[in-house]
Amino acid sequence: MNAFRLDGKVALVTGGASGIGRAVSLALAGAGARLAVHYFSSEEGAEEVAQAIRAAKGEALTVKANLAVRGEADRVVAATIEAFGGVDVLVNNAGHLIQRCPVAEMPDELYHTIMDVNMTSTFLMCRAVLCHMLPRGSGSIVNMASAAAFAGGGNGAAIYAASKAAVVGFTRALSKEVGGKGIRVNAVAPGQIGTQFHDRFSTPEGRANTIKTIPLGREGAAEEVAQVVLFLASPAASFVNGEVSGVNGGMYFH
């Protein structure tokens, strides 16, 4: 038996339409899971991911929702259960920097938006899925943190870093709360990954300077993050709980 397989399992990936979320969705589906691909604005991207899964003889559906809005997380989980009969794996990948802004200049609204997109959505999705997982006595949750949670992030990213640090603390606390009830909770903390995130929020010079600090000498790929998520979600990580796995080429240790 291949312990990395997810045959017969149902996985729900938030923010699954692009970047790391897309790679995670395809990796979990490639391991045999049926996929619910959540998206907020990129319907085309989500449908492309679902079509790729179906073309490989897998099963997938797409669900649109603003996960920072009360009740939307419950609806996404309910839609997944209605389509596939349950949820075995939840990957809380949805998140965003929104924009770089110094703390002294940050409006209240931007602060709350960043916290809601990264931390509140993670809490709401975990709460919604636990109502299903706890009675079954099994499940795996993987939250998406960031190296910024430990290193503080770049200029204008203090609140983003704080929101991701909150995800780390929440992951560790929740792993203690539900670990004895058959549910594992872990997180992944990517470093500099070559996705649209850095295309939008980092300058070419800044990216080049960061690469110089990475012992492996390059940016990571979304697929490399996805493989760590797959490990944590799978039976191969059956004794891994409360862990925050860095995927950063040796740039940071925690």
N, C-alpha and C positions, 0 to 999 in steps of 0.2 A: 504494500500500500504506500502510495506517495503522500507523505504528510502535508505537502504543500497544496494538495488538491482540495477543492471546495465543491465537489460534485454533490448535487442535491441541496445545496445551501442557497440562500437568498441574501444578496448584498445590496445595500442602499448607500450610494455615494452622493454626498451633497457637493454642489459646484463641480459636477462631473462632465461639463461640456467642453472644457479646454484645459490646457496646461497640465499640471500635476493631476487634477481630477480626471481628465480624459485618460491619462496613462494608467491611473489606478483602476478606472472602470474597465478598461481593456484587459488589464492584468488579472483582475478578479474573474472576469468572464472567461478569460483564457484558461483559468484554473478550474472552470466548470460551474461557477456561480451564475444564477439568474440575477440580472441587474436592474435596479431602479436607478435611473440617472436623473438626478435633480438639477435644475437650472433656474436662474433668475431672469436673465435677459437674453442669453444666447440660445434661442430655440433651434436655430440652424445647426449650431455646434452639437447640441444634445442629440438631435435627430441623426446627425452624422455618426456619432458614437454608437447610438442604438442600432443603426443600419449596419455598421461594421460588425457589431456583435451578432446580429441576425445572419449576416452573410457567412459568418463562421459557424453557423448552426446553433448559435446560442439564443437565449431569450432575454429581451430587454424592453423596458418601457421608459418613457420620459415623464417627468412631473415638474411643472413650474410652480415656484413659490418664493415669497420673500420671507425667509426664515427668521428674520428679526421681528416679524409681526406675530403677535400672540395668536395661537390657533393654527397657524400655517404648518408648523412642524407636525402637529397631530394629524393634519390632513395628508401630509406627504407619507407619513408612516401608515395611515389607514389605507391610502391608495396602493401602497406596496403590498400590504397584507391582503387586500382584496384581490390583487392581480396574481400573487404568488403564494398566498397562504401563510406567510410569516416573514420575519426578518431575523436572520442569523448573524449578519455582519453589518455594522454601521460605520461608515467612514465619514467623519465630519471634516470635509475638506474645504467647504465654503468659507471664504474670508477675503479680506482686501485691505490694502493700505489706504485706499480712497484718495488721499493726496498728502504730500509732504507739507508740514506746517509746524513752525516753532511753537512751543507751549505758550509763550507769552502772547502769541497772536492768534491762538486757537479759539474759534467760537464754540460755545457750549454745544451747538447742534452737531458740529463736526466731531467733537469728542464723543458724544453719545452714539453717533453713527458708527464710528470706528469700533467702539466697544460692543455695540449691538451686532455688527456684522461678524465679528470674530469670536467674542466670548458668549454673548447672549444667545446667538444662534446655536452654538455648541451645547449650551445648557438645555435649551428648549428641545433640541433633537434628542439628547440623551434622556431627558425626562419622558418624552413621548415614546421612545423605543423601549425604555425600561418597563413601562406599563405592560408591554408585550413579552419582553424577555424574562422578567422576574417570575411570572407564573410558570413559564416553561423550564426555568432553571438552567438556561444556557444562552450563550451569546458572546460576541466579541465586538468591542468598540475601539476604533482607532481615531484619535483626534489629531488634527494638524496644528502643530505648534510652529516654531520658527527658531532659528539660531538667534534672532533678535531678542528672544525671551531671555537669553543668557548674556548676550553681548551688548544689548541696548539698541541695536539697529543703527541706521545711518542718520544723517541730518534730517530733521523734521519728522522723524518716525518714532518719537518717544511714546506716544499713546498706542501706536501699533505694537511696539515692543511690550508695553504694559499689558495690552489685551492678550498677547500671546503668552506672556508670563502667567496671566490668569488661567489660560488654558492648561498650562503645565501644572499649576497648583490644583486645579479642578480635577485633572486626570488622575493625579496621585491620590487625592482624597477619595474620589469616586471608586478607584480600584480597591480601596480598603472597605468601602461601604458595601460593594456588591460582589467582591471576589469570592466570599464564602457562599454565595448564592449561585455559583456557576457561571458568572459573567466576568470576563477579563476586560480591563480597560487600559489601553496604552496610548502613546503618542509618538509622532515622528516630528523631528525638528530639522527641516531642511536648511541648508546654508544657501549659497548662491547657486541657483539652478537656472539654466538657460531657457527661460520661458518668457511669455509676453509681459509678465510682471516687471522684469528688469528692462525690457524694451521700453516700457512706459515710464518707469519711475527712476531709472538709473542712467547716467550719461555714459557714453562709450569710454571716456577717460576714467570715470569712477569704477566701471566694471573691470577695466584693465588693471587698475591699481589693486582692486580686491583680489583678482586672480593671482597677483604676485604674492599674496599672503597665504594662499592655499597650497599646502605641501604637495598635493597631487598635480598642481600646476594648470588647472582648468576649472571651468564651471561644471556643475553636475547636470545630468539630463533628467527630465521628468520620469522617464522609465526607470531610472535608478532609485528614485524615491518610491515609485510604485512597487518595486520588488520588496522593499522593506515593509511597506504596508501589507503586501500579500503575506509575508512571513508572519507578521504580528496577528493578522486576521485568521491565519490557518491553524490547523492542529499541530503544525510544527512548532508553534510557540505556546504549547499547552501549559507550560509552567512559567510563562512570562506575563507579569501583571504589574501595572504601575510604572512601567519603564518608559523613558523618553529617549528614543533612538535618534541620535544625530546622524544626518546624511550631509556632510559638509566637506569631505575631502581632507579631514584633519585640521580644518581651520580653527575650530573651537572644541574644547573638551568641557564636559559637565557631568 
